[in-house]
């Protein structure tokens, strides 16, 4: 009798364990489905209240508080005028960034015409991370989200590529990072720069001031960082950029040698002519020099913004990053850097296993040569010498 009971219990346990495993698996999938369903529901049923600013009081204050309040009060009027305004697509690449939501909130709350802004976000997150977008945002219909599990992240270049696929025909393209703050009427100032430059192929870009400098005279005044200095990174051999602060006035359209990934503005035609490369796995330092060269050889002209449009939070050493989360990142980055070197003519042979058609498609343009770009930018890549500063910021 006891033998039969023991056998029954053993059989029951054999059935119970797989059932528990299936239940736990279903629960995990249900959490993911619930999260995505909540996003879809909130996107279709946005709240009518304005942005709730979750920042602590005084954490990122600006000297434009009165103007910011006035913009908020006229948001309904601004939206009514939206149909008469050129539109802007804003690309945001985010990796487990708890500042992303505040960045998008500030983007809308400081715009002169927030109704013309459409945001495309590639967020790389864990289930426990705060998302870039949530139901407290009034303008949920203006935010398009692509979500990638953090362990599948491939670095900033791939995230910018994914974000660019969310573009839907807007007039202008703005690329930013996910930890930034903006000046009042940033949208109109950027459009005015392109229009007043009389250059249909103008690209305005630079390294903005740091967020803590928002209230200082250095950043609020006319001192604008210009990307007009460079040195060669010892580890990768890529040119790395430095800024020189110069006094700028509205209407100053000073040529720039390079573009920055964290602030780049141009007519949206640039997305079709110089598309983002999805194969730059975990590339960091090589991202900006490669895109600068591609833009220039495709016939686009680089300029420094004539005023401080936004501020960037640079000191983020304690925040999550792909180098701390993803095993084997160094080997993957080495492969991505090899792709960059080949495209820049810094190595003769293409990376193993990469299609030449892809390397050509995401490579240089035919309006100007790569050698002409090196000369224009003041770079001697063979001897690793630069004269960029003497040429652009004498």
C-alpha positions as CSV (number, residue, x, y, z in Angstrom):
1,X,0.0,0.0,0.0
2,X,2.8,2.4,0.9
3,X,4.6,1.5,-2.2
4,X,1.6,2.5,-4.3
5,X,1.2,5.8,-2.5
6,X,4.9,6.6,-3.0
7,X,4.5,5.8,-6.7
8,X,1.5,8.0,-7.0
9,X,3.3,10.9,-5.3
10,X,6.3,10.5,-7.6
11,X,4.0,10.5,-10.7
12,X,2.2,13.6,-9.3
13,X,5.5,15.4,-8.8
14,X,6.7,14.6,-12.3
15,X,3.5,16.2,-13.7
16,X,3.6,19.2,-11.3
17,X,7.1,20.4,-12.0
18,X,6.6,20.9,-15.8
19,X,3.3,22.6,-15.1
20,X,4.9,25.0,-12.7
21,X,7.6,25.8,-15.2
22,X,5.0,26.5,-17.9
23,X,3.1,28.7,-15.5
24,X,6.2,30.8,-14.7
25,X,7.0,31.1,-18.4
26,X,3.5,32.3,-19.1
27,X,3.7,34.8,-16.3
28,X,6.9,36.3,-17.7
29,X,5.3,36.6,-21.2
30,X,2.2,38.1,-19.6
31,X,4.3,40.8,-18.0
32,X,5.9,41.7,-21.3
33,X,2.5,41.6,-23.1
34,X,0.9,43.8,-20.4
35,X,3.7,46.3,-20.7
36,X,3.3,46.6,-24.5
37,X,-0.5,46.6,-24.3
38,X,-0.4,49.4,-21.8
39,X,1.8,51.4,-24.2
40,X,-0.6,50.7,-27.1
41,X,-3.6,51.6,-25.0
42,X,-2.1,54.9,-23.8
43,X,-1.0,55.8,-27.3
44,X,-4.6,55.5,-28.4
45,X,-6.1,57.1,-25.3
46,X,-3.8,60.0,-24.4
47,X,-4.5,62.0,-21.3
48,X,-5.7,65.5,-21.8
49,X,-3.5,67.0,-19.1
50,X,-0.2,68.6,-20.0
51,X,3.2,67.1,-19.1
52,X,3.9,66.3,-15.5
53,X,7.5,67.3,-14.8
54,X,9.0,64.5,-12.6
55,X,12.2,66.4,-12.1
56,X,13.0,67.6,-8.6
57,X,12.5,71.3,-8.0
58,X,15.4,73.3,-9.2
59,X,17.3,70.3,-10.6
60,X,17.6,71.7,-14.1
61,X,16.3,75.2,-13.9
62,X,16.8,77.7,-16.7
63,X,16.9,81.5,-16.9
64,X,13.9,81.3,-19.3
65,X,11.3,80.4,-16.7
66,X,8.9,83.2,-17.6
67,X,9.1,82.5,-21.3
68,X,8.7,78.8,-20.7
69,X,5.5,79.4,-18.7
70,X,4.2,81.6,-21.5
71,X,4.8,78.9,-24.0
72,X,2.9,76.4,-21.9
73,X,-0.1,78.7,-21.6
74,X,-0.3,79.2,-25.3
75,X,0.1,75.5,-26.2
76,X,-3.5,75.3,-27.5
77,X,-3.0,78.2,-29.8
78,X,0.3,76.8,-31.0
79,X,-1.3,73.5,-31.8
80,X,-4.0,75.3,-33.8
81,X,-1.3,76.9,-35.8
82,X,0.5,73.7,-36.4
83,X,-0.9,73.0,-39.8
84,X,0.8,76.1,-41.1
85,X,4.2,75.2,-39.8
86,X,7.0,73.0,-41.2
87,X,7.3,69.8,-39.2
88,X,10.3,68.3,-37.4
89,X,11.1,64.6,-36.8
90,X,13.2,64.2,-33.6
91,X,15.4,61.0,-33.4
92,X,16.2,59.9,-29.9
93,X,18.5,56.9,-29.1
94,X,18.3,55.8,-25.5
95,X,20.0,53.0,-23.5
96,X,18.4,52.4,-20.1
97,X,18.2,56.1,-19.6
98,X,16.1,57.4,-16.7
99,X,16.4,60.9,-18.1
100,X,14.8,60.0,-21.5
101,X,11.2,60.8,-20.4
102,X,12.3,64.2,-19.1
103,X,14.2,64.9,-22.3
104,X,11.1,64.3,-24.4
105,X,8.9,66.3,-22.0
106,X,11.3,69.3,-22.2
107,X,11.5,69.0,-25.9
108,X,7.7,69.6,-26.2
109,X,7.4,72.1,-23.4
110,X,10.0,74.5,-24.7
111,X,9.1,74.3,-28.4
112,X,7.4,77.4,-30.0
113,X,5.0,75.1,-31.9
114,X,5.0,71.8,-30.0
115,X,2.3,70.4,-32.3
116,X,4.7,70.2,-35.2
117,X,7.1,67.9,-33.4
118,X,7.1,64.2,-34.0
119,X,9.5,62.1,-31.9
120,X,11.0,58.7,-32.8
121,X,12.6,56.8,-29.9
122,X,14.7,53.7,-29.9
123,X,14.8,52.6,-26.3
124,X,16.9,49.7,-25.1
125,X,15.6,48.6,-21.8
126,X,15.2,46.0,-19.1
127,X,11.8,45.2,-17.7
128,X,12.6,47.0,-14.5
129,X,13.8,50.2,-16.3
130,X,11.7,53.4,-16.6
131,X,10.6,53.8,-20.2
132,X,11.1,56.8,-22.3
133,X,7.4,57.2,-22.8
134,X,4.5,56.9,-20.4
135,X,0.8,57.7,-20.0
136,X,1.4,61.0,-18.2
137,X,2.4,62.5,-21.5
138,X,-0.3,64.5,-23.2
139,X,1.3,64.3,-26.6
140,X,1.5,60.5,-26.8
141,X,0.3,60.5,-30.4
142,X,3.5,62.5,-31.3
143,X,5.9,59.9,-29.8
144,X,6.7,56.7,-31.8
145,X,8.6,54.0,-29.9
146,X,10.8,51.1,-30.9
147,X,11.8,48.9,-28.0
148,X,14.8,46.6,-27.9
149,X,15.7,44.4,-25.0
150,X,18.9,45.7,-23.5
151,X,20.8,42.5,-24.0
152,X,20.1,42.8,-27.8
153,X,21.4,46.4,-27.9
154,X,24.1,47.1,-30.5
155,X,25.2,50.5,-29.4
156,X,24.3,54.1,-30.4
157,X,24.7,53.8,-34.2
158,X,22.3,50.9,-34.5
159,X,19.8,52.7,-32.2
160,X,20.0,55.8,-34.4
161,X,19.3,53.6,-37.4
162,X,16.2,52.1,-35.7
163,X,15.0,55.5,-34.6
164,X,15.4,56.8,-38.2
165,X,13.0,54.1,-39.5
166,X,10.2,55.8,-37.5
167,X,10.4,58.8,-39.8
168,X,7.1,59.5,-41.6
169,X,7.7,62.4,-44.0
170,X,8.4,65.4,-41.7
171,X,10.1,68.4,-43.2
172,X,13.2,68.6,-40.9
173,X,15.3,66.1,-39.0
174,X,16.7,66.6,-35.6
175,X,19.0,64.1,-33.9
176,X,19.6,64.2,-30.2
177,X,20.7,62.1,-27.2
178,X,18.2,61.0,-24.5
179,X,19.7,63.2,-21.7
180,X,19.3,66.8,-22.8
181,X,17.4,70.0,-22.0
182,X,16.3,72.7,-24.5
183,X,16.1,76.5,-24.8
184,X,12.8,78.3,-25.4
185,X,11.7,78.2,-29.1
186,X,14.5,75.8,-30.1
187,X,12.4,74.5,-33.0
188,X,12.0,77.9,-34.6
189,X,15.6,78.9,-34.0
190,X,16.8,75.7,-35.8
191,X,14.5,76.1,-38.8
192,X,15.5,79.8,-39.1
193,X,19.2,78.8,-39.2
194,X,18.6,76.5,-42.2
195,X,16.3,78.8,-44.0
196,X,18.4,81.9,-43.4
197,X,21.6,80.1,-44.5
198,X,20.2,80.0,-48.1
199,X,21.8,76.5,-48.2
200,X,19.4,73.7,-48.9
201,X,22.0,71.2,-47.8
202,X,23.0,72.9,-44.6
203,X,23.6,70.7,-41.5
204,X,23.9,72.5,-38.1
205,X,25.6,70.5,-35.4
206,X,27.9,70.8,-32.4
207,X,28.7,69.6,-28.9
208,X,26.2,71.6,-26.7
209,X,27.2,73.0,-23.3
210,X,26.7,70.7,-20.2
211,X,23.4,70.8,-18.4
212,X,24.7,72.2,-15.2
213,X,25.8,75.3,-17.2
214,X,22.3,76.2,-18.1
215,X,22.1,79.0,-15.6
216,X,25.7,80.2,-16.0
217,X,26.6,83.2,-18.1
218,X,28.9,81.0,-20.1
219,X,26.2,78.9,-21.6
220,X,23.3,81.3,-21.6
221,X,25.2,84.0,-23.4
222,X,26.6,84.0,-27.0
223,X,29.5,81.7,-26.2
224,X,28.8,78.7,-28.5
225,X,31.0,75.6,-28.7
226,X,32.4,75.1,-32.2
227,X,33.8,71.7,-33.3
228,X,36.9,73.1,-34.8
229,X,39.7,71.1,-33.2
230,X,40.7,67.5,-33.3
231,X,43.3,64.9,-32.3
232,X,43.8,61.2,-33.2
233,X,42.6,58.6,-30.7
234,X,45.5,56.3,-29.9
235,X,43.4,53.2,-29.5
236,X,41.3,53.4,-32.7
237,X,43.3,55.8,-34.9
238,X,40.1,57.8,-35.5
239,X,40.0,61.6,-35.3
240,X,38.4,62.7,-32.1
241,X,36.9,66.2,-31.8
242,X,37.3,69.1,-29.4
243,X,35.4,72.4,-29.1
244,X,36.5,76.0,-29.0
245,X,34.0,78.5,-27.6
246,X,33.4,81.5,-29.7
247,X,31.1,84.5,-29.5
248,X,28.3,83.9,-32.0
249,X,25.4,86.2,-33.2
250,X,22.1,85.2,-34.8
251,X,22.8,84.9,-38.5
252,X,26.5,83.8,-38.1
253,X,26.7,80.7,-40.3
254,X,30.3,79.6,-39.7
255,X,31.4,76.5,-41.5
256,X,32.2,73.5,-39.3
257,X,34.7,70.7,-39.8
258,X,32.6,67.9,-38.3
259,X,29.1,67.0,-37.0
260,X,28.1,65.6,-33.6
261,X,25.8,62.7,-33.0
262,X,24.1,64.3,-30.0
263,X,22.8,67.4,-31.9
264,X,22.3,67.4,-35.7
265,X,19.7,69.4,-37.6
266,X,19.0,69.5,-41.3
267,X,16.3,69.1,-43.9
268,X,14.9,65.6,-43.7
269,X,16.2,64.8,-47.2
270,X,19.4,63.9,-45.4
271,X,17.8,60.6,-44.2
272,X,17.3,59.4,-47.7
273,X,20.6,60.6,-49.1
274,X,22.8,59.6,-46.1
275,X,21.0,56.8,-44.4
276,X,22.2,55.5,-41.1
277,X,24.2,52.3,-41.1
278,X,22.7,49.4,-39.0
279,X,26.0,47.4,-39.1
280,X,28.2,49.6,-36.9
281,X,28.0,47.2,-33.9
282,X,28.9,49.0,-30.6
283,X,30.9,51.7,-32.5
284,X,31.4,54.9,-30.4
285,X,34.4,57.0,-31.3
286,X,34.2,56.3,-35.0
287,X,30.5,57.3,-35.3
288,X,30.9,61.0,-35.8
289,X,33.9,61.1,-38.1
290,X,32.3,58.6,-40.4
291,X,29.0,60.4,-40.6
292,X,30.8,63.7,-41.1
293,X,32.7,62.3,-44.0
294,X,29.6,60.7,-45.5
295,X,27.6,63.9,-45.3
296,X,30.4,66.0,-46.9
297,X,31.0,63.6,-49.7
298,X,27.3,63.5,-50.4
299,X,27.3,67.2,-50.8
300,X,26.0,68.4,-47.4
301,X,27.6,71.4,-45.8
302,X,28.3,71.6,-42.0
303,X,27.8,74.7,-39.9
304,X,27.9,75.6,-36.2
305,X,24.6,76.7,-34.7
306,X,24.5,80.5,-34.2
307,X,23.2,80.2,-30.7
308,X,22.9,77.7,-27.8
309,X,19.8,75.6,-28.6
310,X,20.1,72.9,-26.0
311,X,22.3,71.5,-23.2
312,X,23.7,67.9,-22.8
313,X,24.2,65.9,-19.7
314,X,27.8,64.6,-20.1
315,X,28.8,63.3,-16.6
316,X,26.9,60.0,-16.6
317,X,29.6,57.6,-15.5
318,X,27.2,55.9,-12.9
319,X,24.4,55.3,-15.4
320,X,24.0,51.9,-17.1
321,X,25.8,51.4,-20.4
322,X,26.4,48.7,-23.0
323,X,30.0,48.2,-22.0
324,X,29.0,47.2,-18.5
325,X,25.9,45.2,-19.5
326,X,26.9,43.2,-22.6
327,X,29.6,40.5,-22.4
328,X,32.1,40.4,-25.3
329,X,31.4,44.0,-26.3
330,X,35.1,44.6,-27.1
331,X,35.3,42.0,-29.8
332,X,32.1,43.2,-31.4
333,X,33.2,46.8,-31.3
334,X,36.5,45.8,-32.9
335,X,34.5,44.4,-35.8
336,X,32.4,47.6,-36.1
337,X,35.5,49.7,-35.9
338,X,37.0,47.7,-38.8
339,X,34.0,48.6,-40.9
340,X,34.5,52.3,-40.1
341,X,38.2,52.1,-41.0
342,X,37.5,50.5,-44.3
343,X,34.9,53.1,-45.2
344,X,37.2,55.9,-44.2
345,X,40.0,54.4,-46.3
346,X,42.2,53.7,-43.2
347,X,42.5,50.0,-44.0
348,X,42.8,48.3,-47.4
349,X,40.6,45.2,-46.9
350,X,37.0,45.0,-46.0
351,X,36.0,43.3,-42.7
352,X,35.6,39.6,-43.0
353,X,32.1,38.4,-43.7
354,X,30.7,41.8,-44.7
355,X,29.0,42.4,-48.0
356,X,30.7,44.9,-50.3
357,X,27.2,46.1,-51.4
358,X,26.4,47.1,-47.9
359,X,29.8,48.8,-47.4
360,X,29.3,50.8,-50.6
361,X,25.7,51.7,-49.9
362,X,26.5,53.1,-46.4
363,X,29.9,54.5,-47.6
364,X,31.0,57.7,-49.2
365,X,29.0,59.8,-51.6
366,X,30.1,60.9,-55.1
367,X,29.6,64.7,-54.9
368,X,33.0,65.2,-53.3
369,X,35.9,62.8,-52.6
370,X,37.1,61.4,-49.3
371,X,40.6,62.9,-49.9
372,X,39.0,66.3,-50.4
373,X,37.1,65.8,-47.1
374,X,40.4,65.2,-45.2
375,X,41.8,68.3,-46.7
376,X,38.7,70.3,-45.9
377,X,38.7,69.2,-42.3
378,X,42.4,69.8,-41.8
379,X,43.4,66.2,-41.1
380,X,46.4,64.3,-42.3
381,X,45.3,60.7,-41.5
382,X,48.6,59.2,-42.7
383,X,50.7,61.1,-40.3
384,X,48.0,61.7,-37.7
385,X,48.4,65.4,-37.8
386,X,45.7,68.1,-37.7
387,X,45.4,71.8,-38.6
388,X,41.7,71.9,-38.0
389,X,41.8,74.7,-35.4
390,X,44.1,76.9,-37.5
391,X,41.6,76.6,-40.4
392,X,38.3,76.9,-38.6
393,X,39.0,78.8,-35.3
394,X,42.1,80.9,-35.9
